[in-house]
Amino acid sequence: MSAEIGGISPFLSANFEFVPYKAKNSFGVIRAGVGFKSNSTSQAVSVPFSLTYNFLLNKKKDCDAAPQKVFKERFLETGLGLSYVSSLGQRPVLYLAPIVGLRKQFIKWGKSDVFFYKIHLTPIYAEQHFRFGAGLSLGHSL
């Protein structure tokens, strides 16, 4: 489960991540969620979906001092995302975005808990135009 600001949604979203493939130094992620935006002039909902692949950047695992003992792993995350965005009174729009970012994970020894944050660049293509996009995610997986 993760919360994201910006990114492919392109506003605040709650997402579920599934890892269907794991290798020694990489893994694939399928992510889907729902986003919402409200201001004085409009309201919109989005349904973001992405497929990404993560490559381990730091080959050595660093360890914090006891008693916390946490592995710190950094990954290059690349992939493609799309988001269906629907606003009241307007026709729906489909956003398409390549994803390039940094994912940092904190894994507790002896437990399967993983906390992570991600910073992404997501240039969004919608309605025959590109616009700058970026996102920040915070998450926890079991």
TIMI-2910 file (N, C-alpha, C, CB; in pm, 1 decimal, decimal comma, always signed):
<rs>
+----------+----------+----------+----------+----------+----------+----------+----------+----------+----------+----------+----------+------+
!      n_x !      n_y !      n_z !     ca_x !     ca_y !     ca_z !      c_x !      c_y !      c_z !     cb_x !     cb_y !     cb_z ! resn !
+----------+----------+----------+----------+----------+----------+----------+----------+----------+----------+----------+----------+------+
!    +85,0 !   -117,2 !     +0,0 !     +0,0 !     +0,0 !     +0,0 !    +88,9 !   +122,6 !     +0,0 !    -96,3 !     +0,3 !   +121,4 !  Met !
!    +54,9 !   +221,4 !    -83,4 !   +133,4 !   +344,2 !    -85,4 !    +41,5 !   +464,2 !   -108,7 !   +242,9 !   +337,3 !   -194,3 !  Ser !
!    +89,5 !   +578,9 !    -66,5 !    +23,2 !   +706,2 !    -93,3 !   +116,7 !   +785,9 !   -181,7 !    -11,8 !   +784,2 !    +39,4 !  Ala !
!    +61,9 !   +850,8 !   -283,9 !   +146,1 !   +923,6 !   -378,4 !    +89,5 !  +1062,6 !   -401,6 !   +157,7 !   +847,3 !   -511,7 !  Glu !
!   +180,3 !  +1159,2 !   -409,4 !   +146,2 !  +1295,5 !   -446,9 !   +207,9 !  +1319,0 !   -583,7 !   +196,8 !  +1401,0 !   -340,6 !  Ile !
!   +126,1 !  +1360,4 !   -679,7 !   +175,5 !  +1379,9 !   -815,7 !   +190,2 !  +1246,0 !   -885,9 !   +309,8 !  +1454,9 !   -814,8 !  Gly !
!   +290,7 !  +1236,6 !   -972,1 !   +313,2 !  +1112,2 !  -1044,4 !   +213,6 !  +1092,0 !  -1155,9 !   +307,5 !   +995,8 !   -950,5 !  Gly !
!   +178,1 !   +966,5 !  -1182,3 !    +90,0 !   +937,0 !  -1294,4 !    -56,1 !   +963,2 !  -1263,8 !   +107,0 !   +795,0 !  -1336,1 !  Ile !
!    -92,0 !   +990,4 !  -1138,7 !   -232,1 !  +1005,5 !  -1100,0 !   -305,0 !  +1123,7 !  -1162,4 !   -240,1 !  +1017,4 !   -954,2 !  Ser !
!   -263,2 !  +1242,4 !  -1169,4 !   -147,2 !  +1321,9 !  -1130,1 !   -169,4 !  +1404,4 !  -1003,6 !   -109,0 !  +1413,0 !  -1242,2 !  Pro !
!   -253,4 !  +1355,9 !   -912,9 !   -273,2 !  +1426,8 !   -786,5 !   -259,1 !  +1326,1 !   -673,9 !   -412,7 !  +1498,1 !   -781,3 !  Phe !
!   -323,2 !  +1344,5 !   -562,4 !   -309,9 !  +1253,7 !   -448,5 !   -377,6 !  +1120,3 !   -480,4 !   -371,2 !  +1316,7 !   -320,4 !  Leu !
!   -306,2 !  +1008,1 !   -455,0 !   -365,5 !   +877,2 !   -482,0 !   -323,9 !   +775,6 !   -376,2 !   -324,9 !   +827,7 !   -621,4 !  Ser !
!   -406,7 !   +673,7 !   -361,5 !   -376,1 !   +557,8 !   -276,5 !   -362,3 !   +439,2 !   -371,5 !   -489,2 !   +532,4 !   -165,0 !  Ala !
!   -254,5 !   +360,9 !   -353,5 !   -221,7 !   +255,2 !   -448,6 !   -189,5 !   +123,8 !   -379,6 !   -105,4 !   +297,2 !   -534,7 !  Asn !
!   -213,4 !    +16,5 !   -452,2 !   -170,5 !   -116,9 !   -410,4 !    -62,4 !   -162,1 !   -506,7 !   -290,5 !   -218,5 !   -407,3 !  Phe !
!    +42,6 !   -222,9 !   -452,8 !   +151,3 !   -273,6 !   -535,8 !   +160,2 !   -424,7 !   -520,9 !   +285,6 !   -207,1 !   -497,8 !  Glu !
!   +183,7 !   -491,3 !   -632,7 !   +200,6 !   -635,7 !   -636,2 !   +332,3 !   -665,0 !   -706,0 !    +80,8 !   -706,1 !   -708,3 !  Phe !
!   +413,1 !   -753,5 !   -647,1 !   +542,5 !   -791,1 !   -704,3 !   +531,2 !   -932,9 !   -759,8 !   +657,2 !   -781,4 !   -597,4 !  Val !
!   +505,0 !   -946,5 !   -891,8 !   +488,6 !  -1080,0 !   -949,7 !   +619,7 !  -1149,4 !   -981,4 !   +407,2 !  -1071,0 !  -1074,0 !  Pro !
!   +731,3 !  -1072,2 !   -985,9 !   +860,0 !  -1132,2 !  -1022,2 !   +970,5 !  -1074,2 !   -935,5 !   +891,4 !  -1109,2 !  -1171,7 !  Tyr !
!  +1051,9 !  -1161,8 !   -877,5 !  +1167,8 !  -1120,5 !   -798,1 !  +1290,4 !  -1196,9 !   -846,3 !  +1143,6 !  -1145,0 !   -645,9 !  Lys !
!  +1400,5 !  -1126,1 !   -857,7 !  +1530,6 !  -1186,2 !   -887,3 !  +1626,7 !  -1140,8 !   -777,2 !  +1583,2 !  -1144,9 !  -1031,9 !  Ala !
!  +1751,5 !  -1182,8 !   -785,7 !  +1848,0 !  -1148,8 !   -681,3 !  +1867,5 !   -997,9 !   -666,1 !  +1981,1 !  -1214,4 !   -711,2 !  Lys !
!  +1877,7 !   -924,8 !   -778,1 !  +1906,1 !   -781,6 !   -774,1 !  +1800,3 !   -696,2 !   -844,0 !  +2039,6 !   -755,6 !   -836,5 !  Asn !
!  +1679,6 !   -749,1 !   -861,1 !  +1574,8 !   -673,1 !   -929,1 !  +1437,7 !   -734,4 !   -901,1 !  +1601,3 !   -668,3 !  -1081,1 !  Ser !
!  +1333,4 !   -657,4 !   -934,6 !  +1197,2 !   -709,1 !   -921,3 !  +1102,1 !   -624,3 !  -1005,0 !  +1152,7 !   -710,4 !   -772,5 !  Phe !
!   +991,4 !   -685,1 !  -1044,8 !   +887,8 !   -616,0 !  -1120,2 !   +771,7 !   -580,5 !  -1030,7 !   +840,2 !   -701,0 !  -1236,7 !  Gly !
!   +701,7 !   -470,8 !  -1063,3 !   +590,0 !   -423,4 !   -981,5 !   +471,1 !   -389,6 !  -1071,6 !   +631,9 !   -299,3 !   -897,2 !  Val !
!   +354,3 !   -436,4 !  -1030,7 !   +227,6 !   -393,9 !  -1089,7 !   +159,1 !   -308,4 !   -983,9 !   +136,9 !   -517,7 !  -1134,3 !  Ile !
!   +118,8 !   -187,4 !  -1022,7 !    +58,8 !    -95,0 !   -926,4 !    -73,2 !    -42,8 !   -980,9 !   +154,7 !    +22,4 !   -895,0 !  Arg !
!   -173,9 !    -36,1 !   -894,9 !   -303,7 !    +20,7 !   -932,2 !   -360,0 !    +95,2 !   -812,4 !   -402,9 !    -90,2 !   -980,4 !  Ala !
!   -440,8 !   +196,0 !   -839,5 !   -495,5 !   +272,7 !   -728,4 !   -610,0 !   +361,8 !   -769,5 !   -388,6 !   +355,4 !   -665,8 !  Gly !
!   -638,2 !   +457,2 !   -682,8 !   -741,9 !   +556,3 !   -708,0 !   -692,6 !   +691,1 !   -654,8 !   -878,0 !   +514,7 !   -641,0 !  Val !
!   -718,8 !   +796,5 !   -731,8 !   -675,0 !   +929,7 !   -692,5 !   -790,9 !  +1026,7 !   -689,6 !   -567,5 !   +980,2 !   -786,3 !  Gly !
!   -770,0 !  +1139,4 !   -623,3 !   -875,5 !  +1239,1 !   -608,6 !   -814,6 !  +1378,0 !   -604,1 !   -959,1 !  +1212,8 !   -481,9 !  Phe !
!   -884,5 !  +1472,7 !   -664,1 !   -842,8 !  +1613,1 !   -660,5 !   -967,5 !  +1698,8 !   -647,3 !   -760,7 !  +1652,4 !   -788,4 !  Lys !
!   -960,7 !  +1795,6 !   -559,0 !  -1073,2 !  +1886,5 !   -541,1 !  -1019,1 !  +2026,1 !   -512,8 !  -1166,9 !  +1838,5 !   -426,2 !  Ser !
!  -1069,9 !  +2123,1 !   -586,0 !  -1038,9 !  +2262,8 !   -555,9 !  -1165,4 !  +2344,7 !   -578,1 !   -920,4 !  +2316,0 !   -644,6 !  Asn !
!  -1156,3 !  +2473,9 !   -572,7 !  -1276,3 !  +2558,3 !   -580,1 !  -1344,4 !  +2553,9 !   -716,6 !  -1240,3 !  +2701,2 !   -547,1 !  Ser !
!  -1272,4 !  +2514,8 !   -821,2 !  -1331,5 !  +2515,7 !   -955,3 !  -1363,9 !  +2377,5 !  -1011,2 !  -1239,2 !  +2584,9 !  -1049,1 !  Thr !
!  -1303,0 !  +2271,7 !   -959,2 !  -1329,6 !  +2140,0 !  -1017,2 !  -1301,8 !  +2027,3 !   -918,1 !  -1245,4 !  +2120,2 !  -1142,6 !  Ser !
!  -1355,9 !  +1912,2 !   -952,6 !  -1329,7 !  +1788,5 !   -880,7 !  -1298,1 !  +1682,2 !   -984,7 !  -1451,5 !  +1746,6 !   -790,1 !  Gln !
!  -1206,3 !  +1593,5 !   -952,9 !  -1170,2 !  +1488,5 !  -1047,8 !  -1126,9 !  +1364,2 !   -971,5 !  -1057,7 !  +1536,1 !  -1143,2 !  Ala !
!  -1146,9 !  +1249,8 !  -1034,9 !  -1096,5 !  +1122,5 !   -983,0 !  -1008,9 !  +1060,7 !  -1089,6 !  -1213,2 !  +1025,7 !   -942,7 !  Val !
!   -914,0 !   +977,7 !  -1046,0 !   -826,1 !   +909,9 !  -1140,7 !   -810,2 !   +764,7 !  -1099,1 !   -688,2 !   +980,0 !  -1148,9 !  Ser !
!   -776,8 !   +682,5 !  -1197,0 !   -745,8 !   +542,2 !  -1173,4 !   -608,1 !   +517,9 !  -1234,5 !   -855,9 !   +445,9 !  -1235,2 !  Val !
!   -500,2 !   +529,4 !  -1153,5 !   -365,6 !   +507,6 !  -1205,6 !   -329,1 !   +359,5 !  -1208,4 !   -264,2 !   +584,2 !  -1122,2 !  Pro !
!   -249,9 !   +321,7 !  -1308,1 !   -201,0 !   +185,4 !  -1325,0 !    -60,6 !   +194,2 !  -1382,0 !   -295,3 !   +100,7 !  -1417,9 !  Phe !
!    +31,9 !   +112,4 !  -1331,2 !   +167,5 !   +113,7 !  -1386,5 !   +232,0 !    -23,4 !  -1379,3 !   +253,8 !   +215,3 !  -1313,0 !  Ser !
!   +326,4 !    -43,7 !  -1470,3 !   +414,7 !   -159,9 !  -1471,8 !   +556,2 !   -105,7 !  -1465,9 !   +392,0 !   -251,0 !  -1599,4 !  Leu !
!   +630,8 !   -143,9 !  -1363,1 !   +768,4 !    -95,9 !  -1349,6 !   +862,0 !   -211,1 !  -1318,4 !   +778,2 !    +11,3 !  -1240,4 !  Thr !
!   +990,0 !   -186,0 !  -1343,4 !  +1093,1 !   -281,9 !  -1309,0 !  +1200,3 !   -208,1 !  -1230,8 !  +1152,1 !   -350,9 !  -1436,0 !  Tyr !
!  +1246,1 !   -268,0 !  -1121,8 !  +1341,7 !   -205,7 !  -1029,9 !  +1475,0 !   -278,7 !  -1034,8 !  +1286,7 !   -204,9 !   -885,9 !  Asn !
!  +1583,4 !   -201,2 !  -1053,3 !  +1719,2 !   -254,2 !  -1059,2 !  +1796,8 !   -205,2 !   -937,6 !  +1790,2 !   -211,9 !  -1191,1 !  Phe !
!  +1857,1 !   -297,6 !   -862,3 !  +1933,6 !   -262,3 !   -742,7 !  +2053,1 !   -176,2 !   -780,6 !  +1980,2 !   -388,9 !   -668,1 !  Leu !
!  +2067,6 !    -59,3 !   -716,4 !  +2178,3 !    +31,4 !   -743,4 !  +2296,5 !     +8,8 !   -649,9 !  +2131,4 !   +174,1 !   -732,3 !  Leu !
!  +2269,9 !    -17,4 !   -524,1 !  +2378,3 !    -40,4 !   -429,1 !  +2394,7 !   -190,5 !   -410,1 !  +2350,6 !    +30,6 !   -292,8 !  Asn !
!  +2504,2 !   -243,3 !   -461,7 !  +2528,0 !   -388,1 !   -457,3 !  +2553,7 !   -437,6 !   -316,2 !  +2645,6 !   -424,6 !   -546,0 !  Lys !
!  +2598,7 !   -348,2 !   -229,4 !  +2626,4 !   -383,8 !    -90,9 !  +2513,0 !   -334,0 !     -3,4 !  +2761,6 !   -325,3 !    -44,1 !  Lys !
!  +2470,1 !   -413,5 !    +90,4 !  +2365,3 !   -371,8 !   +184,0 !  +2430,2 !   -309,2 !   +306,0 !  +2275,2 !   -491,8 !   +225,1 !  Lys !
!  +2388,4 !   -188,3 !   +338,4 !  +2438,2 !   -119,7 !   +456,4 !  +2350,6 !   -156,0 !   +574,9 !  +2441,6 !    +33,5 !   +434,9 !  Asp !
!  +2409,5 !   -156,1 !   +692,9 !  +2334,1 !   -195,4 !   +811,5 !  +2345,9 !    -87,5 !   +918,5 !  +2384,0 !   -331,2 !   +865,7 !  Cys !
!  +2232,7 !    -43,8 !   +971,6 !  +2232,4 !    +49,3 !  +1084,2 !  +2274,2 !    -24,2 !  +1210,8 !  +2092,6 !   +114,2 !  +1102,3 !  Asp !
!  +2311,8 !    +51,9 !  +1310,5 !  +2351,7 !     -5,9 !  +1438,4 !  +2233,2 !    -70,0 !  +1509,4 !  +2414,6 !   +100,7 !  +1527,4 !  Ala !
!  +2259,5 !   -167,3 !  +1592,2 !  +2155,0 !   -234,2 !  +1671,2 !  +2091,1 !   -130,5 !  +1762,9 !  +2213,6 !   -354,9 !  +1754,6 !  Ala !
!  +1968,7 !   -146,9 !  +1810,0 !  +1884,7 !   -263,9 !  +1788,9 !  +1796,9 !   -256,1 !  +1664,7 !  +1798,8 !   -284,5 !  +1907,7 !  Pro !
!  +1792,5 !   -142,7 !  +1591,8 !  +1702,5 !   -126,4 !  +1477,7 !  +1734,6 !   -224,8 !  +1365,2 !  +1710,1 !    +16,4 !  +1425,2 !  Gln !
!  +1859,8 !   -239,2 !  +1325,3 !  +1905,9 !   -331,5 !  +1221,2 !  +1815,1 !   -330,7 !  +1099,0 !  +1914,9 !   -472,2 !  +1276,8 !  Lys !
!  +1841,1 !   -237,4 !  +1011,7 !  +1759,3 !   -220,8 !   +892,0 !  +1848,8 !   -223,9 !   +768,0 !  +1678,5 !    -88,2 !   +898,3 !  Val !
!  +1809,6 !   -297,3 !   +666,4 !  +1878,5 !   -293,4 !   +537,7 !  +1829,8 !   -170,5 !   +461,7 !  +1853,6 !   -424,8 !   +455,2 !  Phe !
!  +1919,6 !   -104,1 !   +391,5 !  +1882,7 !    +10,1 !   +309,3 !  +1914,7 !    -25,0 !   +165,6 !  +1956,9 !   +140,1 !   +353,9 !  Lys !
!  +1813,2 !    -35,0 !    +83,6 !  +1831,8 !    -70,6 !    -56,2 !  +1779,9 !    +41,3 !   -144,8 !  +1760,9 !   -203,3 !    -89,1 !  Glu !
!  +1858,8 !    +75,5 !   -247,7 !  +1819,2 !   +176,7 !   -345,4 !  +1802,6 !   +109,4 !   -481,2 !  +1924,2 !   +292,5 !   -352,8 !  Arg !
!  +1694,0 !   +144,4 !   -549,8 !  +1664,5 !    +86,5 !   -679,4 !  +1637,6 !   +195,4 !   -781,6 !  +1545,4 !     -8,0 !   -670,0 !  Phe !
!  +1676,8 !   +170,3 !   -905,8 !  +1634,9 !   +251,4 !  -1019,2 !  +1504,3 !   +190,6 !  -1066,5 !  +1744,3 !   +255,6 !  -1134,6 !  Leu !
!  +1396,9 !   +268,8 !  -1065,0 !  +1266,7 !   +219,3 !  -1107,6 !  +1233,4 !   +278,4 !  -1243,7 !  +1156,9 !   +254,2 !  -1003,9 !  Glu !
!  +1204,5 !   +192,6 !  -1341,0 !  +1169,4 !   +235,1 !  -1475,6 !  +1042,2 !   +163,2 !  -1518,0 !  +1285,0 !   +206,9 !  -1575,3 !  Thr !
!   +965,6 !   +227,6 !  -1602,5 !   +845,3 !   +161,6 !  -1649,7 !   +751,4 !   +255,8 !  -1721,6 !   +774,1 !    +97,8 !  -1535,4 !  Gly !
!   +625,6 !   +214,8 !  -1726,0 !   +523,7 !   +290,2 !  -1796,3 !   +396,5 !   +292,0 !  -1712,6 !   +497,0 !   +230,2 !  -1936,2 !  Leu !
!   +333,3 !   +408,0 !  -1708,3 !   +209,3 !   +420,5 !  -1633,7 !   +101,4 !   +486,5 !  -1717,3 !   +231,9 !   +499,4 !  -1506,3 !  Gly !
!    -21,6 !   +459,9 !  -1680,0 !   -132,4 !   +530,5 !  -1741,4 !   -236,1 !   +557,4 !  -1634,6 !   -192,9 !   +449,9 !  -1859,4 !  Leu !
!   -314,4 !   +659,7 !  -1658,6 !   -415,6 !   +698,1 !  -1561,7 !   -539,5 !   +748,6 !  -1635,3 !   -361,1 !   +805,9 !  -1464,7 !  Ser !
!   -652,7 !   +696,1 !  -1595,4 !   -781,5 !   +740,9 !  -1647,2 !   -829,2 !   +850,6 !  -1553,3 !   -886,6 !   +622,0 !  -1657,5 !  Tyr !
!   -850,3 !   +971,6 !  -1606,7 !   -888,4 !  +1086,3 !  -1525,0 !  -1024,9 !  +1135,9 !  -1569,8 !   -782,6 !  +1199,7 !  -1534,7 !  Val !
!  -1117,2 !  +1147,1 !  -1473,8 !  -1252,8 !  +1192,8 !  -1503,1 !  -1287,0 !  +1311,4 !  -1413,1 !  -1355,4 !  +1077,6 !  -1483,7 !  Ser !
!  -1325,6 !  +1421,8 !  -1477,7 !  -1365,9 !  +1542,5 !  -1405,6 !  -1514,2 !  +1566,8 !  -1428,4 !  -1282,3 !  +1665,7 !  -1451,0 !  Ser !
!  -1580,7 !  +1622,6 !  -1329,3 !  -1722,8 !  +1655,5 !  -1344,4 !  -1741,3 !  +1758,2 !  -1455,6 !  -1781,4 !  +1709,1 !  -1211,3 !  Leu !
!  -1833,2 !  +1731,0 !  -1546,5 !  -1863,0 !  +1825,2 !  -1652,4 !  -1764,8 !  +1825,0 !  -1768,1 !  -1869,5 !  +1959,6 !  -1596,0 !  Gly !
!  -1666,1 !  +1737,0 !  -1768,4 !  -1568,3 !  +1730,3 !  -1877,5 !  -1555,2 !  +1586,0 !  -1923,5 !  -1429,8 !  +1786,5 !  -1832,8 !  Gln !
!  -1505,2 !  +1569,1 !  -2045,1 !  -1486,3 !  +1432,8 !  -2093,8 !  -1363,5 !  +1371,4 !  -2027,5 !  -1471,8 !  +1430,7 !  -2248,1 !  Arg !
!  -1363,0 !  +1240,1 !  -2007,1 !  -1248,0 !  +1172,5 !  -1945,0 !  -1122,1 !  +1184,2 !  -2031,9 !  -1280,6 !  +1024,0 !  -1920,2 !  Pro !
!  -1006,5 !  +1181,0 !  -1966,0 !   -878,1 !  +1191,9 !  -2034,6 !   -791,0 !  +1074,6 !  -1991,0 !   -808,1 !  +1328,9 !  -2003,7 !  Val !
!   -715,1 !  +1020,4 !  -2084,5 !   -620,4 !   +913,8 !  -2053,6 !   -479,9 !   +972,8 !  -2053,4 !   -631,9 !   +796,2 !  -2156,0 !  Leu !
!   -409,1 !   +961,7 !  -1940,5 !   -271,5 !  +1008,6 !  -1928,6 !   -178,8 !   +890,8 !  -1950,0 !   -245,8 !  +1075,5 !  -1790,6 !  Tyr !
!    -74,6 !   +909,4 !  -2027,6 !    +28,0 !   +808,3 !  -2050,7 !   +160,8 !   +867,9 !  -2005,8 !    +33,0 !   +763,2 !  -2201,9 !  Leu !
!   +240,2 !   +791,2 !  -1928,3 !   +362,9 !   +848,3 !  -1873,2 !   +473,2 !   +744,2 !  -1857,9 !   +334,3 !   +912,6 !  -1738,9 !  Ala !
!   +590,5 !   +771,0 !  -1917,4 !   +706,6 !   +690,0 !  -1881,7 !   +745,5 !   +723,9 !  -1737,5 !   +826,6 !   +715,1 !  -1980,7 !  Pro !
!   +803,3 !   +626,9 !  -1668,3 !   +840,1 !   +645,6 !  -1527,8 !   +989,0 !   +617,4 !  -1510,9 !   +755,5 !   +553,1 !  -1434,9 !  Ile !
!  +1060,0 !   +712,1 !  -1452,0 !  +1200,4 !   +693,4 !  -1414,5 !  +1215,2 !   +751,1 !  -1275,1 !  +1299,8 !   +762,5 !  -1517,4 !  Val !
!  +1267,7 !   +670,4 !  -1183,1 !  +1277,5 !   +722,0 !  -1047,8 !  +1370,7 !   +643,7 !   -958,9 !  +1144,3 !   +725,1 !   -986,6 !  Gly !
!  +1377,4 !   +686,4 !   -836,4 !  +1458,0 !   +623,3 !   -733,1 !  +1364,1 !   +568,3 !   -626,8 !  +1560,6 !   +723,7 !   -671,4 !  Leu !
!  +1383,7 !   +441,7 !   -592,5 !  +1305,7 !   +376,6 !   -487,2 !  +1403,6 !   +336,8 !   -377,7 !  +1225,6 !   +251,2 !   -542,0 !  Arg !
!  +1372,3 !   +374,6 !   -255,7 !  +1456,4 !   +337,7 !   -141,9 !  +1372,6 !   +255,7 !    -45,5 !  +1515,9 !   +464,0 !    -71,0 !  Lys !
!  +1422,8 !   +138,4 !     -8,3 !  +1350,2 !    +47,4 !    +79,9 !  +1423,3 !    +31,4 !   +212,3 !  +1331,4 !    -89,2 !    +13,0 !  Gln !
!  +1344,8 !    +10,4 !   +316,2 !  +1395,9 !    -15,9 !   +449,5 !  +1333,1 !   -146,6 !   +494,7 !  +1364,3 !   +102,0 !   +549,3 !  Phe !
!  +1411,6 !   -251,9 !   +506,7 !  +1360,2 !   -384,4 !   +540,9 !  +1412,1 !   -423,8 !   +678,3 !  +1401,3 !   -489,9 !   +434,0 !  Ile !
!  +1321,9 !   -454,5 !   +770,5 !  +1363,4 !   -496,2 !   +904,5 !  +1411,6 !   -641,1 !   +901,9 !  +1247,2 !   -479,9 !  +1005,4 !  Lys !
!  +1523,2 !   -667,5 !   +967,9 !  +1574,8 !   -803,6 !   +978,5 !  +1474,9 !   -892,3 !  +1050,6 !  +1709,7 !   -805,1 !  +1051,5 !  Trp !
!  +1459,3 !  -1014,2 !  +1001,6 !  +1374,2 !  -1111,0 !  +1067,8 !  +1226,1 !  -1087,8 !  +1047,4 !  +1403,2 !  -1111,1 !  +1211,5 !  Gly !
!  +1191,1 !   -985,8 !   +971,6 !  +1050,5 !   -956,8 !   +945,1 !  +1032,6 !   -938,1 !   +795,0 !  +1002,9 !   -830,3 !  +1023,4 !  Lys !
!   +909,3 !   -949,6 !   +751,2 !   +882,4 !   -928,8 !   +608,8 !   +834,1 !   -786,3 !   +580,9 !   +778,3 !  -1029,7 !   +559,6 !  Ser !
!   +833,1 !   -700,0 !   +683,2 !   +789,5 !   -561,7 !   +664,4 !   +888,3 !   -483,9 !   +578,5 !   +771,8 !   -492,6 !   +799,5 !  Asp !
!   +836,1 !   -413,3 !   +479,5 !   +918,3 !   -328,3 !   +394,1 !   +854,2 !   -189,7 !   +390,7 !   +932,4 !   -388,5 !   +249,3 !  Val !
!   +929,4 !    -88,6 !   +428,2 !   +887,6 !    +49,8 !   +415,3 !   +966,8 !   +108,7 !   +299,6 !   +909,9 !   +130,7 !   +548,9 !  Phe !
!   +905,7 !   +196,8 !   +222,1 !   +977,8 !   +252,6 !   +108,5 !   +928,6 !   +392,4 !    +76,1 !   +963,4 !   +162,5 !    -13,4 !  Phe !
!  +1013,3 !   +465,1 !     +3,8 !   +969,7 !   +588,6 !    -58,7 !  +1023,4 !   +589,3 !   -200,8 !  +1017,9 !   +714,0 !    +21,5 !  Tyr !
!   +953,1 !   +659,8 !   -288,6 !   +991,5 !   +668,1 !   -428,9 !   +980,0 !   +812,5 !   -475,0 !   +903,7 !   +575,0 !   -516,4 !  Lys !
!  +1074,9 !   +853,2 !   -555,4 !  +1072,0 !   +983,3 !   -621,2 !  +1078,3 !   +954,8 !   -770,8 !  +1191,2 !  +1077,7 !   -573,5 !  Ile !
!   +978,4 !  +1004,5 !   -846,9 !   +968,9 !   +974,3 !   -989,1 !   +963,5 !  +1099,5 !  -1075,2 !   +847,6 !   +889,6 !  -1015,4 !  His !
!  +1019,5 !  +1087,5 !  -1194,3 !   +992,0 !  +1182,3 !  -1301,1 !   +892,8 !  +1112,0 !  -1392,3 !  +1124,2 !  +1227,1 !  -1378,6 !  Leu !
!   +783,1 !  +1178,2 !  -1423,0 !   +677,3 !  +1117,0 !  -1503,7 !   +625,1 !  +1219,3 !  -1605,4 !   +561,0 !  +1065,2 !  -1412,8 !  Thr !
!   +698,7 !  +1240,3 !  -1716,1 !   +644,5 !  +1331,6 !  -1817,0 !   +514,5 !  +1273,2 !  -1871,8 !   +747,4 !  +1355,9 !  -1932,3 !  Pro !
!   +406,5 !  +1348,7 !  -1861,8 !   +274,0 !  +1298,1 !  -1895,2 !   +232,7 !  +1342,7 !  -2035,3 !   +171,0 !  +1345,4 !  -1791,9 !  Ile !
!   +186,6 !  +1246,0 !  -2113,9 !   +132,5 !  +1273,7 !  -2246,5 !    -19,1 !  +1259,4 !  -2238,9 !   +193,5 !  +1177,7 !  -2354,9 !  Tyr !
!    -89,6 !  +1367,7 !  -2268,9 !   -235,8 !  +1366,6 !  -2267,9 !   -286,5 !  +1469,2 !  -2367,7 !   -291,5 !  +1395,9 !  -2125,5 !  Ala !
!   -388,0 !  +1431,7 !  -2441,3 !   -450,5 !  +1521,1 !  -2538,4 !   -349,3 !  +1583,9 !  -2633,1 !   -526,9 !  +1629,7 !  -2466,8 !  Glu !
!   -259,8 !  +1501,4 !  -2686,0 !   -158,6 !  +1538,7 !  -2785,3 !    -57,8 !  +1642,4 !  -2735,1 !   -226,5 !  +1591,8 !  -2908,1 !  Gln !
!    -34,7 !  +1645,0 !  -2602,1 !    +64,7 !  +1735,5 !  -2544,2 !   +140,9 !  +1664,7 !  -2433,2 !     -2,5 !  +1863,8 !  -2490,2 !  His !
!   +270,3 !  +1699,9 !  -2418,3 !   +349,9 !  +1654,9 !  -2305,2 !   +351,7 !  +1764,3 !  -2201,2 !   +493,6 !  +1617,3 !  -2348,5 !  Phe !
!   +353,7 !  +1724,6 !  -2075,1 !   +374,4 !  +1820,6 !  -1967,3 !   +461,4 !  +1754,4 !  -1861,6 !   +238,5 !  +1869,0 !  -1906,6 !  Arg !
!   +532,2 !  +1836,9 !  -1786,4 !   +621,2 !  +1784,9 !  -1683,1 !   +539,2 !  +1718,1 !  -1574,3 !   +708,9 !  +1897,4 !  -1623,8 !  Phe !
!   +589,0 !  +1608,0 !  -1524,4 !   +525,7 !  +1541,1 !  -1412,2 !   +630,3 !  +1482,7 !  -1319,6 !   +431,1 !  +1432,2 !  -1460,7 !  Gly !
!   +600,7 !  +1481,8 !  -1193,1 !   +688,6 !  +1422,4 !  -1092,2 !   +601,6 !  +1375,4 !   -976,9 !   +797,8 !  +1524,2 !  -1043,0 !  Ala !
!   +652,4 !  +1279,0 !   -901,5 !   +574,1 !  +1227,9 !   -791,4 !   +658,3 !  +1181,4 !   -676,1 !   +488,5 !  +1117,4 !   -837,4 !  Gly !
!   +596,6 !  +1174,5 !   -560,4 !   +659,2 !  +1125,9 !   -438,7 !   +564,0 !  +1024,9 !   -375,9 !   +692,3 !  +1243,3 !   -339,8 !  Leu !
!   +614,7 !   +905,3 !   -347,5 !   +533,4 !   +799,2 !   -285,5 !   +594,6 !   +756,1 !   -154,3 !   +519,7 !   +678,0 !   -379,4 !  Ser !
!   +508,8 !   +724,9 !    -59,2 !   +548,7 !   +664,5 !    +68,3 !   +466,1 !   +539,2 !    +82,7 !   +527,9 !   +762,6 !   +191,0 !  Leu !
!   +530,3 !   +428,3 !   +124,0 !   +453,8 !   +305,6 !   +132,0 !   +504,9 !   +204,5 !   +230,4 !   +448,5 !   +244,3 !     +1,7 !  Gly !
!   +424,9 !   +100,9 !   +247,3 !   +454,8 !    -10,6 !   +336,6 !   +399,7 !   -135,8 !   +273,0 !   +395,2 !    +11,4 !   +479,3 !  His !
!   +479,4 !   -240,2 !   +272,5 !   +428,3 !   -369,1 !   +222,6 !   +462,0 !   -477,7 !   +324,0 !   +488,8 !   -404,0 !    +81,6 !  Ser !
!   +382,1 !   -580,6 !   +322,8 !   +399,8 !   -692,0 !   +416,8 !   +461,0 !   -810,8 !   +347,5 !   +266,6 !   -731,8 !   +480,1 !  Leu !
+----------+----------+----------+----------+----------+----------+----------+----------+----------+----------+----------+----------+------+
</rs>
